[in-house]
Amino acid sequence: MRSASTPPSNRRDRRLAARRTRRRPAATVGALVVGAVAAATLTGTVPAATASPADLSSATFSLASATTPIALAAPRGPEVAEAHTAQSTAATSLQAASAVQADIAASGLDIGQPATIDTDALEHAAERLQSASVLPATFLPGLADDVTAATSAVDQRVAELRGSLDAAIAKKAEEEAAEKARQEAEAAAAAAAKAAEEEAAAQRSASSTSSSSSSGGGSSAPFATGGGSGDNSPAGAKATARGMLSSRGWGDDQFSCLESLWNKESGWNYQAYNSSSGAFGIPQALPGSKMSSAGADWQTNAATQISWGLGYISGRYGDPCGAWGHSQSTGWY
């Protein structure tokens, strides 16, 4: 029975007030929990989520430096999608950083700078974004931006180191190619010199007398005469050559051509040797042993070399000016 002293409306008001009182502590606790989680996440101290909301599936990504999977709610909005993209890009950047450092170490090359990449900032930003999976999506953009900025810094350092490594590899290849070419050139020159010496030795053993003619390309001509002063210097060699030209009836104009020709070929040095072709002596006979037909002392006597050279010029070009003109047009005579 209802109490006659208590109106029904008063009892209804008291029941509603009691219900509101019972609900207030639960709402207060929920607000405190969300606030604490949000504050901790923004300072980087929130532990990884242990469960996803019941109405969301989860997607897993792994950073190269992480020991546990990174869980984020499956994309259902732009904020979550951007967070997933940032995490994926960060993982790729960390893998690239590890790879380039390993490549530099394996190459053993000096790239001119320390081969290190600081990834601490990126790893910390990625961990904070991972921990934010328990928060509303509105918290994600700022954390994703931090990851993107740190990723860009790592990518820039990776590109810098990769460029330095590529340059060091190219430099090493060029040095190795140059060294190989040098060795091959030296070997070829040594082989040519040996062949010339062997040919000269064979000719000296076959005949101890001088031949009266020589050929530079198959034609023959008598050697010039006039002897030598015994002076092998360039000045002495020129004096010897002038005397030999006079005995042939050649004048100063021919001597001028001869002087220009052998200035170009050898500088009138009786020991001149071209390592590329194997040519030797004042007239640059190729091979030098050809001059043995003018005398066994062709390696040590400028007069013998000049005698052979004038005979070659006479037989092939007619006179020194003819030889000089050919040399000017072709670069050789």
Residue pairs with C-beta under 8 A, 6 or more apart in sequence:
2 8
37 46
37 134
37 135
38 135
38 139
40 46
41 128
41 131
41 132
41 134
41 135
41 139
41 143
42 139
44 124
44 127
44 128
44 131
46 128
46 131
46 132
46 134
47 131
48 68
48 71
48 130
48 131
48 133
49 71
49 131
49 133
49 134
52 58
52 71
52 73
52 133
53 73
56 73
56 74
56 76
57 73
57 74
58 71
58 72
58 73
58 74
58 133
59 71
59 72
59 73
59 74
59 75
59 84
60 69
60 70
60 71
61 69
61 70
61 72
61 84
61 87
61 88
61 91
62 69
62 70
62 91
63 70
63 87
63 90
63 91
63 94
63 123
63 126
64 91
64 94
64 95
64 97
64 98
65 94
65 119
65 123
66 123
66 126
66 127
66 130
70 87
70 126
70 129
70 130
71 130
71 133
72 80
72 83
72 84
72 87
72 129
72 130
72 133
73 80
73 133
73 137
74 80
75 81
75 84
77 137
79 137
79 138
79 140
79 141
79 144
80 137
80 140
82 140
82 141
82 144
83 129
83 132
83 140
83 143
83 144
85 144
86 126
86 129
86 144
86 147
86 148
86 151
87 126
87 129
87 130
87 147
89 147
89 148
89 151
90 122
90 125
90 126
90 147
90 150
90 151
93 122
93 151
93 154
93 155
93 158
94 119
94 122
94 123
94 154
96 154
96 155
96 158
97 117
97 119
97 154
97 157
97 158
100 115
100 117
100 158
100 161
100 162
100 165
101 115
101 116
101 117
101 161
103 165
104 111
104 115
104 161
104 165
105 115
107 165
107 168
107 169
109 165
109 168
109 169
109 172
110 168
111 161
111 164
111 165
111 167
111 168
112 164
112 168
113 161
113 164
115 161
117 154
117 157
117 158
117 161
118 157
119 154
121 150
121 153
122 147
122 150
122 151
122 153
122 154
124 150
125 143
125 146
125 147
125 149
125 150
126 147
126 150
128 143
128 146
129 140
129 143
129 144
129 146
129 147
132 139
132 140
132 143
185 275
185 276
189 275
189 276
189 278
192 277
192 278
192 287
193 273
193 278
195 278
195 287
196 278
196 280
196 287
196 288
196 289
197 289
199 287
199 289
200 287
200 288
200 289
200 292
200 298
200 299
203 289
203 292
203 293
204 292
204 296
208 296
210 223
210 293
210 294
210 295
210 296
211 293
211 294
212 222
212 223
213 220
213 221
213 222
213 223
213 293
213 311
213 315
214 220
214 221
214 223
214 290
214 291
214 293
214 294
214 308
214 311
214 312
214 315
215 221
215 312
215 315
216 285
216 290
216 312
216 315
216 316
217 316
219 315
219 316
220 315
221 311
221 312
221 314
221 315
221 316
222 311
222 314
223 294
223 307
223 308
223 310
223 311
224 244
224 245
224 247
224 248
224 306
224 307
224 310
224 311
224 314
225 244
225 247
225 307
226 240
226 243
226 244
226 246
226 247
227 240
227 243
227 303
228 240
228 301
228 302
228 303
228 304
228 306
229 236
229 239
229 240
229 303
230 236
230 303
231 237
231 239
231 240
231 302
232 270
232 300
232 301
232 302
234 267
234 268
234 269
236 302
237 268
237 270
237 282
237 302
237 303
237 306
238 259
238 268
240 302
240 303
240 306
241 255
241 258
241 262
241 306
241 310
242 255
244 306
244 307
244 310
245 251
245 254
245 255
245 258
245 310
245 320
248 310
248 314
250 319
250 320
253 321
254 319
254 320
254 321
255 320
257 319
257 320
257 321
257 323
257 324
257 325
258 310
258 313
258 320
258 323
258 324
260 324
261 320
261 323
261 324
261 327
261 333
262 268
262 282
262 283
262 309
264 327
265 272
265 279
265 282
265 283
265 284
265 327
265 333
266 272
266 281
266 282
266 283
266 284
268 282
268 302
269 282
270 281
270 282
270 300
270 301
270 302
270 305
271 281
272 280
272 281
272 282
272 284
273 279
273 280
273 288
274 280
274 284
277 286
278 286
278 287
278 288
279 285
279 286
279 287
279 288
280 286
280 287
280 288
280 291
280 299
281 288
281 291
281 298
281 299
281 305
281 309
282 302
282 305
282 306
282 309
283 291
283 305
283 306
283 308
283 309
283 312
283 313
285 291
285 305
285 308
285 309
285 312
288 298
288 299
289 298
290 308
291 298
291 304
291 305
291 308
291 309
292 298
293 308
294 304
294 305
294 307
294 308
294 311
295 301
295 304
295 307
295 308
297 304
298 304
298 305
298 308
310 320
313 319
313 320
313 322
313 323
313 333
316 323
317 323
317 326
317 333
323 333
324 333
326 332
326 333
327 333
